[in-house]
Amino acid sequence: MSSIISISGLTKTYADGLVALSGIDLEIRRGEIFALLGPNGAGKTTLINIVCGIVNPSSGTVVAGGYNVITQSRQARFNIGLVPQELATDWYESVWGSVSFSRGLFGRPANPALVEDVLKRFHLWEKRDAKIMTLSGGMKRRVMIAKALAHEPTILFLDEPTASVDVELRRELWAEVRGLRESGVTIILTTHYIEEAEEMADRIGVINKGTMVVVDDKIALMKKLGGKHLTLHLQQSLAAIPSALADWPLSLGAGGHQLIYSFDSDGADTGIDRLLHRLTELKIAYRDLHTSQRSLEDIFVDLISERKGRGP
């Protein structure tokens, strides 16, 4: 699949010396949903703002839709829609007027039929004459997305699109974003809701301290780093893992009342049978056991923790 965004050697250092991005290399595939994850201050918004032409990089190149975002900024920006995290719009304007005006900002000719289609897609048609200030938070978020789509971009950035909305509306927006992807729009999503990335994304990138930690297909990432856990609920707590169990990667949980074994479910030998046999020999009794798959959130926390304290 061809790339619609190509980022090479991208850096950003602000005047106060803050290094926001350090040597970012990234390819976004045409027609995918790409989730960009990272803690606060990781560099997500800086990266988005550079691609969208809002912030200039210190070095490196960014090509979006076939255009260099610095030397061909107007053409590149024409292909991009941005829904920022902050709800920033003209509160006294009507929904129809705001979305129509956004289309005109990009030099697009008036197209009432397209604006109507966008408003209906995001359940805003009945509110088309309402002033934006009178809408609920969820409706305002929908208006921001409609404005970003009014000039028919092929790339859409969604920066925390479901922040401060309820669960029902969040799932409705997920369905609408999938529909956009099906129509050929490439989606780049940032979110603090890890389950949102797990539900929506085709590929995932994790950024921390201005550096890309990992970029991979979601399924491959979860298979590679997900693994499984066997949790044994012990009848008596352990103060430490016995040296006789050194052959297994074990950890203690719940104050020593749980023994947790991490294993590869795809391997020829999970090691579970041998572990249980060894526990019997050591007279370590357990009252229950269960297995679980590591979630994307578990993987994300581990990736960020591994880099804690490192510079970019």
C-alpha positions in Angstrom: 0.0 0.0 0.0 1.4 3.4 -1.0 2.2 6.1 1.6 0.1 9.3 1.8 2.3 10.9 4.4 6.1 10.5 4.5 8.1 11.9 7.4 11.9 11.7 7.4 14.5 12.9 10.0 11.9 15.3 11.6 13.1 17.3 14.5 11.7 20.3 16.4 13.5 22.3 19.1 11.8 25.4 20.5 13.5 28.7 21.3 13.7 27.8 25.0 15.7 24.7 24.2 12.9 22.2 24.6 13.4 19.2 22.2 9.8 18.3 21.2 10.7 15.9 18.4 13.9 14.0 17.7 14.6 12.2 14.4 11.0 11.1 13.6 10.7 8.7 10.6 7.2 7.6 9.8 5.1 6.5 6.8 1.3 6.7 6.9 -0.4 4.4 4.4 -3.1 5.6 2.1 -6.6 4.7 3.4 -5.6 3.4 6.8 -6.6 4.5 10.3 -3.4 5.2 12.2 -3.4 5.7 15.9 -0.7 7.9 17.4 -0.4 7.2 21.1 1.8 8.8 23.8 1.6 10.4 27.2 1.1 14.2 27.6 4.0 16.1 26.3 5.3 13.2 24.2 5.2 15.2 21.0 2.0 14.1 19.4 0.5 17.6 18.9 3.8 19.1 17.7 4.0 16.3 15.1 0.5 16.9 13.9 0.9 20.7 13.8 4.1 20.3 11.6 2.3 18.1 9.1 -0.6 20.5 9.0 1.7 23.5 8.4 0.9 25.2 11.7 4.4 24.8 13.2 7.7 24.8 11.3 10.2 21.9 11.9 13.8 22.5 12.9 14.9 19.9 10.3 13.7 17.0 8.3 11.1 16.6 5.6 7.4 16.0 5.5 5.4 15.1 2.4 1.6 15.0 2.6 -0.5 14.0 -0.4 2.5 14.3 -2.6 3.4 17.8 -1.5 6.2 19.1 0.8 4.5 20.8 3.7 7.2 23.6 3.8 7.9 24.3 0.2 4.4 23.5 -1.1 2.5 24.3 2.0 -0.7 25.6 0.2 -1.1 22.4 -1.9 -0.3 20.1 1.1 -2.7 21.9 3.4 -5.5 21.6 0.8 -5.4 17.9 1.2 -5.6 17.9 5.0 -8.5 18.3 7.5 -7.7 18.9 11.1 -10.0 18.4 14.1 -8.1 19.9 17.1 -8.5 18.8 20.6 -9.8 22.2 21.7 -13.3 23.2 20.6 -12.4 26.4 18.8 -15.0 27.9 16.5 -17.3 30.8 16.1 -19.9 30.3 18.8 -22.3 32.9 17.4 -22.3 31.4 13.9 -24.9 28.8 12.7 -23.9 25.3 12.0 -24.6 25.7 8.3 -22.7 29.0 8.1 -19.7 27.7 10.0 -19.2 24.6 7.9 -19.9 26.5 4.6 -17.4 29.1 5.6 -14.7 26.5 6.4 -15.1 25.1 2.8 -14.7 28.6 1.4 -11.4 29.1 3.4 -9.8 26.5 1.2 -11.0 28.1 -2.0 -13.6 25.5 -2.7 -16.7 26.8 -4.6 -20.0 26.8 -2.8 -21.6 23.3 -2.7 -24.8 23.3 -0.6 -25.4 19.6 -1.5 -22.0 18.5 -0.1 -22.5 20.6 3.0 -25.9 19.0 3.5 -24.5 15.5 3.1 -21.7 16.2 5.6 -24.2 17.6 8.2 -26.6 14.6 7.7 -23.7 12.2 8.0 -22.8 13.6 11.4 -26.4 14.0 12.6 -26.3 17.8 12.4 -28.9 18.5 9.8 -31.7 19.2 12.3 -29.3 21.7 14.0 -28.2 23.4 10.8 -29.7 26.8 11.8 -28.8 26.6 15.4 -26.0 28.8 16.8 -23.0 26.7 17.8 -23.0 28.1 21.3 -26.3 26.5 22.0 -25.1 22.9 21.1 -24.0 20.2 23.5 -20.4 19.3 23.8 -20.9 16.2 21.7 -22.7 18.2 19.0 -19.9 20.8 19.0 -17.4 18.0 18.4 -19.4 16.8 15.4 -19.4 20.4 14.0 -15.6 20.4 14.3 -15.4 17.2 12.3 -17.9 18.5 9.7 -15.8 21.7 9.3 -12.6 19.7 8.8 -14.3 17.6 6.0 -16.0 20.5 4.2 -13.2 21.0 1.7 -13.0 17.3 0.9 -9.6 16.4 2.3 -8.0 13.1 1.7 -6.2 13.1 5.0 -8.0 13.8 8.3 -6.3 14.4 11.7 -8.4 13.7 14.7 -6.7 15.0 17.9 -8.6 13.5 20.9 -11.9 13.4 18.9 -13.9 11.8 21.7 -12.6 13.8 24.6 -15.3 14.8 27.1 -18.1 12.9 25.3 -20.2 10.0 26.7 -19.7 6.4 25.8 -22.7 6.2 23.5 -21.6 9.2 21.4 -18.0 7.9 21.4 -19.2 4.7 19.7 -21.3 6.6 17.2 -18.2 8.7 16.2 -16.2 5.5 15.9 -18.7 4.2 13.4 -18.7 7.5 11.5 -14.8 7.5 11.3 -14.9 4.0 9.9 -17.3 5.2 7.3 -14.8 8.0 6.3 -12.1 5.4 6.0 -14.3 3.3 3.7 -14.8 6.4 1.5 -11.0 6.7 1.0 -10.0 9.2 3.7 -6.9 8.4 5.6 -7.4 8.9 9.3 -4.7 9.8 11.9 -6.0 9.5 15.4 -4.6 10.6 18.7 -6.4 9.4 21.8 -6.0 8.9 25.5 -8.6 6.1 25.3 -6.4 3.1 24.6 -9.5 1.0 23.9 -10.4 3.5 21.2 -7.1 2.7 19.4 -7.6 -1.0 20.0 -11.0 -0.8 18.5 -10.3 1.5 15.5 -6.7 1.4 14.3 -5.1 -0.6 11.5 -1.7 0.4 12.7 -0.3 2.0 15.9 2.6 4.3 16.6 3.8 5.0 20.1 5.7 8.3 20.7 7.5 9.2 23.9 9.8 12.1 24.7 9.8 13.1 21.1 10.9 9.7 19.7 8.9 7.0 18.0 9.1 4.0 20.3 7.3 1.5 18.0 5.2 1.5 14.8 3.5 -1.7 13.8 0.2 -3.2 12.6 -2.1 -3.5 15.6 -2.6 -7.2 15.3 1.1 -7.9 14.8 2.0 -5.6 17.8 -0.5 -7.3 20.1 0.7 -10.7 19.0 4.4 -9.8 19.4 4.1 -7.9 22.7 0.8 -9.0 24.0 1.4 -12.5 25.2 -0.7 -14.3 27.8 -0.7 -14.5 31.6 -1.6 -17.5 33.8 -2.7 -16.2 37.2 -2.7 -18.7 40.1 -4.6 -17.6 43.2 -2.5 -19.1 46.0 -3.9 -20.6 49.2 -1.1 -19.1 51.2 0.8 -16.0 50.2 4.5 -16.0 49.2 7.0 -13.4 50.4 9.2 -14.1 47.4 9.4 -16.4 44.4 11.3 -19.6 45.3 14.6 -20.1 43.6 13.3 -23.6 42.5 10.9 -21.7 40.1 13.7 -19.8 38.4 13.1 -21.6 35.1 9.7 -19.7 34.6 9.2 -15.9 34.2 7.1 -15.4 37.2 5.9 -12.4 39.3 3.9 -12.0 42.4 0.6 -10.0 42.7 -2.0 -9.1 45.2 0.4 -8.9 48.0 1.9 -12.3 47.3 -1.5 -14.1 47.0 -1.1 -14.4 43.2 1.6 -16.1 41.1 1.6 -14.7 37.6 3.3 -16.6 34.7 3.8 -14.9 31.3 3.9 -17.2 28.4 3.8 -17.4 24.6 0.5 -19.1 23.6 1.9 -19.7 20.0 4.9 -21.7 21.2 5.1 -25.5 21.0 5.4 -25.7 24.8 3.8 -23.1 27.0 5.5 -24.5 30.0 2.3 -24.5 32.0 2.2 -28.3 32.6 5.7 -28.3 33.9 5.1 -25.3 36.1 2.0 -26.9 37.7 3.9 -30.1 38.3 6.7 -28.2 39.9 4.3 -26.3 42.2 2.9 -29.7 43.4 6.4 -30.9 44.2 7.1 -27.8 46.2 3.7 -28.1 47.9 2.6 -24.6 46.8 -1.2 -25.0 46.6 -3.5 -22.8 44.7 -7.3 -22.5 44.9 -8.0 -21.2 41.4 -6.3 -20.2 38.1 -7.2 -18.4 34.9 -5.5 -17.1 31.8 -5.8 -13.6 30.2 -4.5 -11.9 27.1 -2.5 -8.7 27.6 -4.4 -5.7 26.3 -3.1 -2.8 24.1 -3.2 -0.7 27.3 -0.8 -3.1 29.0 1.6 -3.0 26.1 1.4 0.8 25.9 2.2 1.2 29.6 5.1 -1.2 29.3 6.6 0.6 26.3 6.3 4.0 28.0 7.7 2.7 31.3 10.7 1.2 29.5 11.7 4.7 28.4 10.9 6.5 31.6 13.8 8.7 32.6 15.5 8.6 29.2 16.0 11.6 27.0 14.6 11.9 23.5 
